[in-house]
Amino acid sequence: RVVFAGLYSSGKSMIINTLIRHDILPVSDETCTAKVCRIVHDGNIGNAVTLECFDSNMNSVIGLHTFNTDEACLNFFSALVPLNPETSNVKIPDFESIEIHVNLAHLYPSKEMESEFTLTIVDTPGTNSSKTRGISDNIYDNLDKQITIDAITNQNKDMVVICVDAQNYENESLGDLLREIQEVSEEDKGSFTDRFLFVVNKCDLLKYKSGENINRRKEGFSKYLMDKKRWGIKETESTVEFVPKIFMTSAYIEYAIQKGVSKFKKDDLYF
């Protein structure tokens, strides 16, 4: 399992759409992924996509639907998780998670490895998604954050990809995640190295002052993450130095390249 987490509107869904090469997760400046969504590899499905919804006990609540086009799946998905559920007139059965099956063979290092493990990508709600959903209390905020913390501390050692917006990554929500990562790091005695990745997305929107470049921005984010005093992480003799693996990305440009840039209007391509 590879769990994608982070701040809302950091582009998680766009990154995942680009990775899986299917335009099926809703993308917006507001919170889109209000439910946990699992994307499971199925090498026998061809270009089709299936979608099913489950309750907390993994009982099917909304039965299996098969879509032959991304557009049909996206429309169905969007109806399940409307941006404004409080004002939506659509009556949707209560469910806990969405499971999508799609062919992810291109993400395996080799054809032979498909039989070794089933790749599952998990898209989670943003850690501060309640701010755009108009919810005044912190119930959703805490739940969303807990999903990520559960992934970090999971005994199955899930890989966790934490996404942030290159233009706006300073957020206290990261502190809770970093404290958990530090604790896990000390327990694992360094074996955490490949488990946690940080993706700084929307780098194409960055504006630089004289003498700045993308590498300096990357260094700045690394120092921000490693500032133990900021996050309330106490230094001890057993403290393992956590060095973050950071990737600077622009999922939107890659998405446009996959779709064919000629299909986009000039105003749509903001680079």
N, C-alpha and C positions, 0 to 999 in steps of 0.2 A: 504494500500500500504506500502510495505517495500522497501525503495530505497537503493540500494548498491552503494556506491560512494567511492572515494579515489584516491590514486596515481595509475598510470598505472603499470602493472606487480606486483601488490600487491596480485594477486591471486583471485580477485573478481569472475571471471568466474568459476574457479575451486571450490571455496566455494559454489557458487550457484548450479553448477552441482552436487556437493555432497549433498547439502540440498534437491534438487528436485529428486535425485536418477535417473537422466537421463543425459547421456553424450552427450549433444546437443549444448553447447556453445563452440566455438573455444577457445583453451587454448594455449598460447605461451608466450615467454619472451618479445615479442613485443606487441604493441597494437592490440587487437583483436576486442573489442567491439567499433567500430567506429560509431555506431548508438545506440539510446536508444532502449532497448529490454524489453518488458513487458511479464512476464510469469504469466499467469492467471490460477487459479484453475478451472478444469472442472471434476467433479466427475463422469460424464457419458462417459468419453473417453477411459476408460480401460488403456491399456499400450501404446496406440497410442499417437502421438504428431501431433498437427496442427500448421501451420505457415502461417502468412499473413503479408503484408507490407502496411503501410499507409502513406499518405502525412500529412502535418501540419494541415489539416482540417479534418483528420480522414477519408478521402476517400480511399478506397482500391486501391492500385497501382499494387501490385502483389497479385493475388487472392489466396484464401485459398488452401493450400496444406496439405494433410494428409500423415503421415509417420508411418509405422508399426515398424520401427527399428530406434534406436538412430543414427546409422551410416548414414542412408539415410538423416535424418534431419540435422545432422552435416555437411555433404557434401554440402547440399543445402545452409545452413546458411553460410558456409565458402565462397561459390561462391558469395554470396550477399555482403559480407564485406571482400574482399581480403586484405591481409596485405599491398600490394603495389598497391592501386587503380590507381595511376598515370600511372603505366606500364601494368596494366591488359588489356587484349584484349577482355574481356567479357563485352558486352554492357548490362548494368543493368539500368532499369528505375529509375529515381530519386525518393527517398522515404525518409521519416523523421524518421519512427520508425518501429520496428518489434514486432509483437504480437504472442506469442506462448501460446497454450492451452495444459495443461497437468494435470494429476491427482496429486493433492497435499494433498490428504486426510490425509497422515501420518504427516503433519505439523500442523494439527488442534488438540487442546487439547482433543476434544471429537467429536464423530460422530454427535452429535446434533448441534454443533457449525457451521457445514458446511452450515446450512441453515440461520445462523445469518449474515454471511458476506462472501464475495468472496475475498480470499487472492490473492494479486497481488505482485509479486516480480519484481522490476525494476532494470535492470543492466544498468549502465551509463558508458560512456567513461571515462578513467582516467583523472584526472584534469590537468596533464601535458603530455597528449598523443601526442601532436604535436612534441615532441622531437624525438619520434621514427618513426614518419610518414614523416619526412623530410620536414616539413612545416616551413618556415623561420619566418613567422609572427605569431602573437598571436591570430588569429581569432578563430581557433579551441580550443586553450587553454582557451580563454574567454568563448566560448560557452559551453565547457565541464564543466567548473567551475560554470557557470550560472545554468546549469541543477541541480546541487547539491544545490546551494543556493536557487533556486526556491522551491526545496523539503523541505529545512529547514524552509523557511518562509511561506510555503503553509498553508492556513487557515484550510485545512482538517487534519492538524497535522499528516502528514505521519511520519512513523518511518524511521529514517535514520541510516544506518549502514556504518560507515566510515572505510575502510580497508587500512592497511599499511603493508609494508614488515618489518618483525621483524629485519632484518639486516640493513635496510636503511629507517627509518621513518622520519628523519629530512628533511623537505621540506617546503619552504615558502608557497606552495599552501595550506597547512593546516591552515595558519594564517587567510586567507580570510574566511574559513569555521568556524573557532573558533570564530571570531569576530561576524559572523552572529548568531551562536549558543548562544553567550553571550547576544546579543540583544533580541533574542527570549526568552531566559531564564528569563530576567528581565520583559518582557511583560507578560509572563505566570506565574510569581511569584512562580517558582519552579515546576510547573506541567510538566516541560520538562523531568523530571528524566528518564522515561522509553522510551522517544522518540529517544534518541541518544545513540547509542552503538558504541564502537571502537573495531575493530577486528585486533589484531596483528597476522598476518598469517606467515606461513613458519617458525614456531618456531623450527621445527626439524633441521633447518640448523644453528641455533645459536651455537656459540662457546663461551665457558666461560673461563674467567681467574680464577685464584685461589680465592676461596671464593665467586664467583658469582653463581647465580642460576636464574631460570626463574622468581621467585617472585621479585628479585631485578631489573631485566629488566623491569618487569611490573611497579614497583614503579618509575623507571627512566622515562618511557614513560608518566606516570601520571603527574609527575612533569613538564615534557616538555610541556604537553598540558595545564597545569594550570599556566604556567609562563606568566602572563598578560603583564608584561613589554616587553617580547619578541614579543608578538603579537600586541602591541600598544593598549591594552585595558585599559582604564582609570578607576581607582577605584573611586567610588562615594558612598554616604551614601546608595543609593538604589541598589548598585551592589549585585546581587545574586551570591553566591559562586557556581560555576559550578564544580561538582565533576564527572569526566567521569567514565562511566561503561566500563571496559576493559576486553576483552576476548582473551586469548592467544590460538591460534589454529594452527593446521597443517592439512589443507584440503587434501593435497596430500596423507598422510598416511591413512586418513579415506576413501578417494577415492579408494586406493589400497585394503583396507579391504573389501569394498563393492564389488569390482570387483573380489576379490579372489587373494591373494598375490601370489599364485603359478603360476598365469598367467603372472607375471612380470619377466623380466630378472633381474639378480642381479644388473647390472649397472643402471637399471631404478629406483631402490629403493635406494634413496640416504641417507636413515637414518641408 
